[in-house]
Amino acid sequence: MTFLLSLPTIRPAALALFVTLCAGASGGAGAQTRGELLYGTHCVACHNTQVHWREKKQVVDWTSLRAQVRRWQAADQLAWSDDDIDHVARYLNEVFYRLPPPSQVIATAAPAPSRR
């Protein structure tokens, strides 16, 4: 009988705790990107950080980064979409390579024609 009397006071506290924990887990600084989730699920078992910093690295620009992501997802038969490949390439670029984004590469490669 005592348990039933204390149950209504426990419910609001438990609900508040649950809502607080869910709000913290669903977003914010700790949220993973799709690229990080795909990489962590399918790649990190074989590709540790040393792969990305070795002397004979095969990634030198954005095109080669995307090509390597495409190559390895095909080797593992993951059948990723172009969007998935872009997400993983962006994640790897942010964490390891720090290459200029494709829009900056295009902008610096071909200056805009002057208007007269």
N, C-alpha and C positions, 0 to 999 in steps of 0.2 A: 504494500500500500504506500509506503514511503517513496518507493521508486516512481510510482505513477504521479505523485504530487510534485516531485522534483523534475520530471520530464519536461513540462512546459517551460521551465526556466533554462533548461539545457538546450532546447531546440534553437532559440534565437542566437545563443552564443555559438553553437555549432554551425548554424547557417552563416553567421557573420564570418567565422573562420574559413569556411568553405569558399565563400565568395571572394574573400581576400586572397586566398591561395590560388584560386582560378584566375583572378585578374592579374596576378603577378606572373603566372605561368603562360598566359596567352599572348603576351606581347612585351614590348619594352626592349631594353638593351640586350637581354639574353636570348631573344628570339632568333632562331636559325633561319637563314635564307634557304630557298629551294636548292640552290647550288651547293650549299654546305651540307644539306641533308642528303642529296644524291651522292656527293663525294664521300661523305662519312659512311654511307650505307654500302656503296659499291667499290670504292677505290682505296680507302685508307688502309685496308688490310695489307695491301702490297706496296702502296705508294706512301712511304713516310716522308717527312720533310726533306730528307737528304736527296730524294729523287729530284726535287725542284731546285736544289742548289748545287748539284754536281758540276764538275768542271766541263764535261761534255754535254751540257744541257742542250736540248733540241728546241727549246722555246726562246726565241729572240725578239718576237713581235707578236701583235695580236693575231695575225693570220696563222702563224705557227702554233700559237697556244690553242686556238680553236681546232686546228688540224690534229694536234696531239690528243685533245679531249675526244674528238670524233674517232680517231684511230683506236684508242683504248676502249671506248665504249663498244665499238664494233667487235674488237677482239674478244670482249667478254659477252658479246651477243646481248647487249642491254636494250637495243632498239630505241635509243633516246631520240626525241624530236629535236629539231633545230633549236627550239626554245630551251630545252633541257641542256643541250650542249653550251648554249650561250650562258645560261645560269651558272653552270659549273666553271666555265672559262672566266666569268666575272668574279666568282668566288676565289678561284686560284690566283687571279690577278691581284685582287685586293689583299690576299694573305701573303703571297709569295713573290710575285713577279713585279708588280707596280709599273706595268707598261702603260703608256698613254692610251686612254680609251680610243676606240675606233673613230669616233667623231673628231677627236683632236688629231689623229694621224691623217685623216682625210683633209682636214683643214690646213695642216702644215705642209702636206705633200703637194697640194695644188692651190696656189693663191688665187683668190677671186679676180676675175678680169676687171680692169679699171673701166669706169664709165666716163665717157666724154660727151 
